[in-house]
Amino acid sequence: MTATQHPVFTVGHSNHSLEAFLELLRAHGIDEVADVRSSPYSRYTPHFSHRVLSEALESAGIGYAFLGGELGGRPRDRSCYDAEGRVRYDRLAESDEFDDGIRQIVHGADERRVVLMCAEKEPLDCHRTLLVARALAERGVAVAHIHADGSLEEHATAMDRLVSLHKLSPVQQIDMFAMEGPDNGGAPRSRDELIADAMARQTAKVAYVGAEPIVGGDDWENGY
């Protein structure tokens, strides 16, 4: 038994036409879009800017909620950034604002089919997966990712794909020069440990790095 009546879905608007995007939502019976971009605007695909998108969704009978303040990948809170200006997902996940956003998603998924929307086409390249979906899964919520071709990938399958992407082995190699005695073959790692390692590596690649937290405007790129 999962923590919500319905699974939570994720999707990237990528460079879809508006009609193609609506078809993706209809195909999976989506009732509401939760926009988790830090800034809901786009210069390159202006039909995914806040006003145009929300009006199109309303016309299609689909709800819209902006949760970029709670669940966006570029928080205003400077304590969520490290010394190099990179967002620390672990710190962000511990914030009260993030917890409030997660609670809103969980509550919504008890009543309707909700999709987390960000910009990136590939779910593994986006904070919607590495941060938000991870937090939901840890709370027992079923999560599935909608791909650009309409196919659906369960979150657990996406995590296995992430582990393969980083070529991680169930056996952690140990520095033989640091070992004492003959046993230097390596230590076995659980699936959870492999996923945590893969998540850390991927987050280091895709987490936003910048001198200033987002304050608004046309700066949604790279899945934030």
Secondary structure, DSSP 8 states (H G I E B T S, - for coil): --SSSS-EEEEE-TT--HHHHHHHHHHTT--EEEE--SS---SSSGGGSHHHHHHHHHHTT-EEEE-HHHH-SS-S-GGGB-TTSBB-HHHHHTSHHHHHHHHHHHHHHTTS-EEEEES-SSGGGSHIIIIIIHHHHHTT--EEEE-TTS-EEEHHHHHHHHHHHTT--SEE---GGG--SS--S-EE--HHHHHHHHHHHHHHHHS-B-SS---SSS--TTT-
